[in-house]
C-alpha cells in the first residue's frame, strides 16, 4: 500500500541559487522516504508565491491522501490561510506545522554561525534576522527560535526583523554595534539580499540552505513533519 503523498510547499524565490537549494532539499527528503523496506511516497513541490505550481494547483493535481508540509519557518498567513484553505476541502489532506521553531533549526543555525566566523565571545550578543510577518502567531515563533539558538550556543540572541515588525535589523545593529547576524531564512532570495544590505560589514551567516548539501537535521525535520501528518491522517480515518 502506498503511503500518503508529500507536498512540500515553500515560499518561492526568484533567486536561482535559492530555488536550486530548496529543490535539492525536497529531492533529499524524497530519497529518504524511498529507503529500502519502506512503502513508496510520491513527493511533490509547490509554492505560495513567485514560482509555479502554486500550492492549490499542486494539491489539486495529487490523487489520494496527501500531507502538506510548509517549508516555512513560522506560523503565518501562508500556513493558516493559503495552505489551510487549499486543504480544507480535502478530507484526505492535512497541513502540518511549519518547520520552525525547532531545535533542529537551531542546530543548523549554530553551524552557520560557526562557519561565518562570528565572535565566539559569549558576552557578545548575536542578532537573529527574521523575515517578519504581521500575523500575531509569527512573533512568539521568532522569539522561541531565538531562545533555542541562545540555548544552543550559550549567548544572548536578539531577534530582529526584515519587514513588518520591530526591532528592525538596522535598529538592532545600532543597539548592538559589531554584532554578527544569523539569517533565519531558508535559502537565498529577496530577504537575504535585504539582510546583506543592512548588515553591511557585520558578519552575516549563510541561510539554512547554502549552495551545498542540505544539512541532515533539516532533512530529518521535513521527514518528521511528514510522518506527523501521516499519523494525523491515520487518526482521522
Buried (B, 14 or more C-beta within 10 A) or exposed (E): EEBBBBBBBBBBBEBEBBBBBBBBBBBBBBEBBEEEEEEEBBBBBBBBEBBEBBBBEBBEEBEEBBBBBBBBBBBBBBBBEBBEEBBEEBEBBBBBBBBBBBEBBBBBBBBBBEEBEBBEEEEBBBBBBBBBBEBEEBBEBBBBBBBBBBEBBEBBBBBBBBBBBEBBBBEBBEEBEEBBBBBBBBBBBBBBEBBBEBBEEBBBBBBBBBEEEBBEBBBBBBBBBBBBBBEBBEEEE
